[in-house]
Amino acid sequence: MVISPLDLSFDRDHLWHPYTSLSDPLPTYAVESASGCRLRLSDGRELVDGMASWWCAVHGYNVPELNRAATEQLGKMSHVMFGGLTHAPAIELGKRLVEITPAGLDRVFLADSGSVSVEVAMKMAVQYQHALGHPNRATFLTLRGGYHGDTTGPMSVCDPVTGMHHLFAGFLPQHQFYDRPPGGIGVPVEEAYVSGLEDFFAAHADRAAAFIIEPLVQGAGGMHFYDPAYLDVFRRLCDEYGLLLIYDEIATGFGRTGELFVGARPTAVPDILTVGKALTGGYLTLAATLCTEAVAQIIGRGSAGVMMHGPTFMGNPLACAVAVASIDLLLAGPWQARVARISELMTLHLRAAAESPLVKEVRVLGAIGVVELHEAVDQAAIQAYFVERGVWIRPFGRLVYLMPPYVITEADLELLCRVVVNYILASPPENYPT
């Protein structure tokens, strides 16, 4: 199908895109096809993808193994309700998730999307506390700088300033936020921070159901990295005050940080874990919320007797079949070596950006490379610059970042980094912060 100018006009006038305006929309670029790590535009240009389609297409595009899984499943059934019915793709996916996620997380709720999986996790925590006789424990403790999704529950635990949802402050439930840990992997735990966090728990935990965080990497709230030793602190305080610990690994799961899951740290395994994005390799929307047997059993003993959530497309067979194939493909390949090499190359090629007065910090962890600026970028201008040079990178706010597919070639990764660095170093002095 060829997209005509008329189609693009309709898109501009009628179709809302994420975080954009219909009165003054940002430019969009029509994609005709995608293969490997490249997007082919309708005008014939090819772009190297540095975003993995918001971090989910870890295998790239048009992947034979995932195509085959989808086609085979389509020949059987694309969907069947999960209420009272089950099927092999859901069972096989559940087996794999139990096997590869942190030990003890062996109860699986299949959700429609990452945001819905966080909704489910929060409802699990509230039902858990209610079943224990604590109906007043219905709020949440969390960290500033976090981002958990765009539906109501997740919005309420996103950072009230950087989480993009401050306009809804009067609509959302009110929860308690504490400063995020000081930044830096390998930076020793700051005792003053821990002392303040202990006071925070002492003041608010008696009304809270759980402590919900993004472990190690805060994603869309600022791409902030912190040392995994803080996870031990979080686990200790949750145990001390009777809170469940929820990890949102929708962005970090399936190897993005160099570990399959951050939550596998033996001393800091969560009670509830959410996964999504890379789960299906970017083919279909699907997520999962996993919890311990103890959490599931206590919820089952509550007044409702059941988990009070049931999406129409829960356990969609087509999505589950592709997810199984995606997990198998990931585990069969040298994903650790690939992520380590991506980390090495981004560290090498992005560091020159730190020479610019525009740049606050350059940081890399696994297959995540971030150039944080002092000021927000001009979204339309920087997007056009990147497209003209053959790359697809989608900055936001003050962050120009890369989260490419794991299968990207070294040459394509070097191009992505070079274009980012050239844009920053070529910026005229009048753009420098005062």
C-alpha positions as CSV (number, residue, x, y, z in Angstrom):
1,M,0.0,0.0,0.0
2,V,1.3,3.4,-1.0
3,I,0.4,6.2,1.4
4,S,-0.8,9.3,-0.6
5,P,-0.5,12.9,0.5
6,L,-4.3,12.8,1.1
7,D,-3.8,10.0,3.6
8,L,-1.2,12.0,5.5
9,S,-3.5,15.0,5.5
10,F,-6.2,12.9,7.1
11,D,-3.7,11.7,9.6
12,R,-2.7,15.2,10.5
13,D,-6.2,16.5,10.9
14,H,-7.9,13.5,12.5
15,L,-5.5,11.0,14.2
16,W,-4.1,11.7,17.6
17,H,-0.6,10.5,18.1
18,P,1.0,10.0,21.6
19,Y,1.5,13.2,23.5
20,T,0.8,15.5,20.6
21,S,-1.8,18.0,19.6
22,L,-4.4,18.1,16.9
23,S,-4.5,21.9,16.8
24,D,-0.7,22.1,16.2
25,P,0.5,18.5,15.5
26,L,4.1,17.5,15.3
27,P,5.2,16.1,11.9
28,T,4.7,12.4,11.3
29,Y,6.7,10.2,8.9
30,A,4.8,7.5,7.0
31,V,6.3,4.0,7.4
32,E,5.7,1.5,4.6
33,S,7.5,-1.5,5.9
34,A,10.1,-2.6,8.5
35,S,12.8,-5.3,8.4
36,G,15.7,-6.0,10.7
37,C,16.6,-2.8,12.3
38,R,15.4,-0.5,9.6
39,L,12.2,1.4,8.9
40,R,11.3,2.0,5.3
41,L,9.4,5.2,4.7
42,S,6.7,5.6,2.0
43,D,9.1,7.9,0.1
44,G,11.7,5.2,-0.1
45,R,14.1,6.4,2.6
46,E,15.4,4.0,5.2
47,L,15.9,4.8,8.8
48,V,18.0,2.9,11.3
49,D,15.8,2.4,14.3
50,G,17.3,3.5,17.6
51,M,14.1,3.1,19.6
52,A,13.1,-0.5,19.1
53,S,9.6,1.0,18.8
54,W,9.5,2.3,22.3
55,W,11.8,-0.5,23.6
56,C,9.8,-3.5,22.6
57,A,11.1,-4.7,19.2
58,V,14.2,-6.3,20.7
59,H,14.6,-8.8,17.8
60,G,14.0,-6.1,15.1
61,Y,11.2,-6.3,12.6
62,N,9.8,-8.9,10.2
63,V,11.4,-11.7,12.3
64,P,10.9,-15.1,10.6
65,E,10.4,-17.0,13.8
66,L,7.8,-14.6,15.1
67,N,6.1,-14.4,11.7
68,R,5.8,-18.1,11.7
69,A,4.4,-18.3,15.2
70,A,1.7,-15.7,14.4
71,T,0.8,-17.4,11.1
72,E,0.5,-20.9,12.7
73,Q,-1.7,-19.5,15.5
74,L,-3.9,-17.6,13.1
75,G,-4.7,-20.9,11.4
76,K,-6.1,-22.2,14.7
77,M,-7.7,-19.2,16.4
78,S,-6.8,-15.6,16.9
79,H,-8.8,-15.1,20.1
80,V,-11.0,-16.9,22.5
81,M,-12.3,-15.6,25.9
82,F,-10.2,-16.6,28.9
83,G,-13.2,-16.8,31.2
84,G,-13.8,-20.5,31.7
85,L,-11.6,-21.5,28.8
86,T,-7.9,-22.0,28.4
87,H,-5.4,-22.9,25.6
88,A,-1.9,-24.0,24.9
89,P,-0.3,-20.6,24.1
90,A,-1.4,-19.2,27.4
91,I,-0.2,-22.3,29.3
92,E,3.2,-22.3,27.5
93,L,3.7,-18.6,28.1
94,G,2.9,-19.0,31.8
95,K,5.4,-21.8,32.1
96,R,8.2,-19.7,30.5
97,L,7.4,-16.7,32.6
98,V,7.5,-18.7,35.8
99,E,10.8,-20.3,34.7
100,I,12.7,-17.1,33.7
101,T,11.4,-14.5,36.2
102,P,12.7,-14.2,39.8
103,A,12.2,-17.2,42.0
104,G,8.9,-17.5,43.8
105,L,6.9,-15.4,41.3
106,D,4.8,-18.4,40.1
107,R,1.3,-17.0,39.8
108,V,0.6,-15.3,36.4
109,F,-2.1,-12.8,35.4
110,L,-2.1,-12.1,31.6
111,A,-3.0,-8.5,30.8
112,D,-3.6,-6.4,27.7
113,S,-0.8,-3.9,28.1
114,G,1.9,-2.6,30.4
115,S,-0.3,0.0,32.0
116,V,-3.0,-2.6,32.6
117,S,-0.5,-4.9,34.2
118,V,0.3,-2.1,36.7
119,E,-3.4,-1.5,37.4
120,V,-3.6,-5.3,38.2
121,A,-0.6,-5.2,40.4
122,M,-2.0,-2.3,42.4
123,K,-5.4,-4.0,42.7
124,M,-3.6,-7.2,43.9
125,A,-1.9,-5.2,46.6
126,V,-5.1,-3.6,47.8
127,Q,-7.0,-6.9,47.8
128,Y,-4.1,-8.5,49.7
129,Q,-4.2,-6.0,52.4
130,H,-8.0,-6.1,52.6
131,A,-8.0,-9.8,53.0
132,L,-5.5,-9.5,55.9
133,G,-8.0,-7.2,57.6
134,H,-6.4,-3.9,56.7
135,P,-9.0,-2.2,54.4
136,N,-7.5,1.2,55.4
137,R,-4.2,0.2,53.7
138,A,-5.2,1.4,50.2
139,T,-2.6,4.0,49.2
140,F,0.9,3.5,47.8
141,L,4.4,4.6,48.5
142,T,6.6,5.2,45.6
143,L,9.6,7.2,44.3
144,R,9.8,10.6,42.5
145,G,11.0,10.3,39.0
146,G,8.9,7.2,38.2
147,Y,6.7,6.4,35.3
148,H,4.2,3.5,35.3
149,G,1.7,4.1,32.5
150,D,-1.2,6.3,31.3
151,T,-4.2,4.7,32.9
152,T,-5.6,6.0,36.2
153,G,-3.9,3.8,38.7
154,P,-0.5,3.9,37.1
155,M,-0.8,7.7,36.5
156,S,-1.4,8.2,40.2
157,V,2.0,6.7,41.1
158,C,4.0,8.4,38.3
159,D,6.1,11.4,39.4
160,P,3.6,14.3,39.8
161,V,5.9,16.6,37.9
162,T,8.1,14.6,35.4
163,G,5.5,11.9,35.0
164,M,3.6,13.9,32.4
165,H,0.3,13.7,34.4
166,H,0.3,16.8,36.6
167,L,-2.8,18.1,34.8
168,F,-4.8,15.3,36.4
169,A,-3.7,16.0,40.0
170,G,-7.3,16.8,41.1
171,F,-8.6,13.6,39.5
172,L,-6.1,11.1,40.7
173,P,-5.9,9.2,44.0
174,Q,-3.2,10.8,46.2
175,H,-0.2,8.7,47.2
176,Q,3.1,9.3,49.0
177,F,6.3,10.1,47.1
178,Y,9.9,10.0,48.3
179,D,13.0,11.2,46.6
180,R,14.6,8.7,44.2
181,P,17.9,7.2,45.1
182,P,21.1,9.2,44.3
183,G,22.2,8.3,40.7
184,G,24.9,6.1,39.6
185,I,25.5,2.4,39.2
186,G,28.3,1.3,41.6
187,V,27.8,4.4,43.8
188,P,27.7,3.3,47.5
189,V,24.4,3.5,49.3
190,E,24.0,6.9,50.9
191,E,23.2,6.5,54.5
192,A,21.4,9.8,54.8
193,Y,19.1,8.8,52.0
194,V,18.3,5.5,53.8
195,S,17.7,7.3,57.1
196,G,15.2,9.6,55.4
197,L,13.5,6.7,53.6
198,E,13.1,4.9,57.0
199,D,11.4,8.0,58.4
200,F,9.2,8.1,55.3
201,F,8.0,4.5,55.8
202,A,7.5,5.2,59.5
203,A,5.2,8.1,58.7
204,H,3.1,6.6,55.9
205,A,3.4,2.8,55.7
206,D,0.4,2.2,58.1
207,R,-2.0,3.4,55.4
208,A,-0.2,1.9,52.4
209,A,-0.7,-1.4,50.5
210,A,2.6,-1.5,48.7
211,F,5.8,0.2,47.6
212,I,5.9,0.4,43.8
213,I,9.1,1.2,41.9
214,E,11.0,0.7,38.6
215,P,14.1,-1.2,39.8
216,L,17.5,0.2,38.8
217,V,16.2,2.3,35.8
218,Q,13.4,4.8,35.9
219,G,12.3,5.0,32.3
220,A,10.1,7.7,30.8
221,G,10.2,9.7,34.1
222,G,13.8,10.7,33.4
223,M,16.0,7.7,32.5
224,H,17.6,7.8,35.9
225,F,19.9,4.9,37.0
226,Y,20.6,4.0,40.6
227,D,22.6,1.3,42.3
228,P,20.9,-2.2,42.8
229,A,22.0,-2.1,46.5
230,Y,19.0,0.2,47.2
231,L,16.7,-2.7,46.3
232,D,17.8,-4.5,49.4
233,V,16.9,-1.5,51.4
234,F,13.4,-1.4,49.8
235,R,12.9,-5.1,50.5
236,R,13.9,-4.7,54.1
237,L,11.6,-1.8,54.8
238,C,8.6,-3.4,53.0
239,D,9.1,-6.5,55.2
240,E,9.4,-4.5,58.3
241,Y,6.2,-2.5,57.7
242,G,4.1,-5.2,56.1
243,L,4.0,-3.7,52.6
244,L,4.2,-5.6,49.4
245,L,7.1,-4.7,47.1
246,I,6.1,-4.2,43.4
247,Y,8.6,-4.0,40.6
248,D,7.6,-2.5,37.3
249,E,10.0,-4.1,34.8
250,I,8.0,-3.3,31.8
251,A,10.9,-1.3,30.4
252,T,13.8,-3.2,31.9
253,G,12.7,-6.8,31.5
254,F,14.0,-9.3,29.0
255,G,17.6,-8.2,29.1
256,R,17.5,-4.5,28.5
257,T,19.9,-3.7,31.4
258,G,22.2,-6.6,30.8
259,E,20.3,-8.8,33.3
260,L,17.2,-10.8,32.2
261,F,15.3,-9.2,35.1
262,V,16.6,-6.7,37.6
263,G,14.3,-8.3,40.2
264,A,16.3,-11.5,40.3
265,R,18.6,-10.1,43.0
266,P,18.2,-12.9,45.6
267,T,17.9,-10.6,48.6
268,A,15.4,-8.3,47.0
269,V,12.9,-10.4,45.0
270,P,9.6,-8.5,44.8
271,D,6.1,-9.8,45.8
272,I,4.6,-8.6,42.5
273,L,6.3,-8.1,39.1
274,T,4.9,-6.5,36.0
275,V,6.4,-7.2,32.5
276,G,5.5,-6.1,29.0
277,K,7.0,-4.3,26.0
278,A,9.6,-6.8,24.8
279,L,7.3,-9.7,25.9
280,T,6.1,-10.2,22.3
281,G,9.1,-8.7,20.5
282,G,6.9,-5.8,19.5
283,Y,4.4,-7.8,17.5
284,L,1.2,-7.5,19.7
285,T,0.2,-5.8,22.9
286,L,0.5,-8.1,25.9
287,A,1.8,-7.9,29.4
288,A,1.8,-9.9,32.6
289,T,1.6,-9.4,36.3
290,L,3.3,-12.1,38.4
291,C,3.0,-12.6,42.1
292,T,4.0,-15.1,44.8
293,E,1.9,-18.0,46.0
294,A,1.4,-16.3,49.3
295,V,-0.1,-13.2,47.7
296,A,-2.4,-15.3,45.5
297,Q,-3.6,-17.4,48.4
298,I,-4.3,-14.5,50.7
299,I,-6.3,-12.7,47.9
300,G,-8.2,-15.9,47.5
301,R,-9.2,-15.9,51.2
302,G,-10.5,-12.3,51.0
303,S,-14.2,-11.3,50.9
304,A,-14.3,-11.3,47.1
305,G,-12.6,-14.7,46.9
306,V,-11.3,-13.9,43.4
307,M,-8.9,-11.5,41.7
308,M,-11.2,-8.6,40.7
309,H,-10.0,-8.0,37.1
310,G,-10.7,-9.6,33.8
311,P,-9.9,-7.9,30.5
312,T,-11.7,-9.0,27.3
313,F,-8.5,-9.8,25.6
314,M,-6.9,-11.5,28.6
315,G,-4.7,-14.4,27.5
316,N,-5.2,-13.6,23.8
317,P,-3.9,-16.8,22.0
318,L,-2.3,-14.9,19.1
319,A,-0.3,-12.6,21.4
320,C,0.6,-15.5,23.7
321,A,1.9,-17.7,20.8
322,V,4.1,-14.8,19.6
323,A,5.3,-14.2,23.2
324,V,6.4,-17.8,23.6
325,A,8.3,-17.6,20.3
326,S,9.9,-14.3,21.3
327,I,11.1,-15.6,24.6
328,D,12.4,-18.8,23.0
329,L,14.2,-16.7,20.4
330,L,15.8,-14.4,23.0
331,L,17.0,-17.3,25.2
332,A,18.4,-19.3,22.3
333,G,20.5,-16.4,21.1
334,P,23.6,-14.6,22.6
335,W,21.5,-11.8,24.0
336,Q,23.9,-11.2,26.9
337,A,26.8,-10.7,24.6
338,R,24.8,-8.5,22.3
339,V,23.6,-6.3,25.1
340,A,27.2,-6.1,26.5
341,R,28.5,-5.1,23.1
342,I,25.8,-2.4,22.6
343,S,26.7,-1.0,26.0
344,E,30.4,-1.0,25.2
345,L,29.9,0.8,21.8
346,M,27.4,3.4,23.2
347,T,29.8,4.2,26.0
348,L,32.6,4.7,23.4
349,H,30.7,6.7,20.8
350,L,28.4,8.8,23.0
351,R,31.0,10.1,25.4
352,A,32.1,12.9,23.0
353,A,28.7,14.5,23.6
354,A,29.7,15.3,27.2
355,E,32.1,18.0,25.8
356,S,29.2,20.2,24.9
357,P,27.9,22.9,27.4
358,L,24.4,21.7,26.4
359,V,24.9,18.3,28.1
360,K,24.3,17.6,31.8
361,E,25.3,13.9,31.7
362,V,26.0,11.0,29.4
363,R,25.1,7.6,30.9
364,V,24.9,4.0,29.6
365,L,23.5,0.9,31.1
366,G,23.1,-2.3,29.1
367,A,21.3,-1.4,25.9
368,I,20.2,2.0,27.2
369,G,22.2,5.1,26.2
370,V,21.2,8.5,27.5
371,V,22.4,12.0,26.7
372,E,20.7,14.3,29.2
373,L,20.7,18.0,28.3
374,H,20.2,21.1,30.4
375,E,17.2,22.2,28.4
376,A,14.4,20.5,26.5
377,V,14.9,19.8,22.8
378,D,12.8,21.3,20.0
379,Q,11.0,18.1,19.1
380,A,10.1,18.9,15.5
381,A,13.5,20.3,14.7
382,I,15.6,17.5,16.2
383,Q,13.3,14.8,14.7
384,A,13.7,16.3,11.2
385,Y,17.5,16.5,11.7
386,F,17.6,12.8,12.6
387,V,15.4,11.6,9.8
388,E,17.4,13.6,7.2
389,R,20.5,11.7,8.4
390,G,18.9,8.3,8.2
391,V,18.1,7.5,11.8
392,W,15.0,7.2,13.9
393,I,15.5,8.6,17.4
394,R,12.6,10.0,19.4
395,P,13.9,12.3,22.2
396,F,11.6,13.7,24.9
397,G,12.1,16.6,27.2
398,R,15.8,17.0,28.0
399,L,16.6,13.4,27.1
400,V,18.1,12.2,23.8
401,Y,18.4,8.5,24.2
402,L,19.0,5.2,22.4
403,M,17.3,1.8,23.2
404,P,18.0,-0.1,19.9
405,P,17.0,-3.7,19.0
406,Y,19.5,-6.2,20.4
407,V,20.3,-7.4,16.9
408,I,21.6,-4.1,15.6
409,T,24.8,-4.1,13.7
410,E,27.9,-2.3,15.0
411,A,27.9,0.0,12.0
412,D,24.2,1.0,12.5
413,L,24.8,1.6,16.2
414,E,27.8,3.7,15.5
415,L,25.7,5.8,13.0
416,L,23.0,6.4,15.6
417,C,25.6,7.6,18.1
418,R,27.4,9.7,15.6
419,V,24.2,11.5,14.5
420,V,23.3,12.2,18.2
421,V,26.8,13.6,19.0
422,N,27.0,15.6,15.8
423,Y,23.6,17.3,16.5
424,I,24.7,18.3,20.0
425,L,28.2,19.4,19.1
426,A,27.0,21.4,16.1
427,S,24.4,23.4,18.2
428,P,25.3,27.1,18.1
429,P,26.4,29.0,21.2
430,E,23.2,30.9,21.5
431,N,21.5,27.6,22.5
432,Y,23.9,27.1,25.4
433,P,22.3,27.3,28.9
434,T,23.0,30.5,30.8
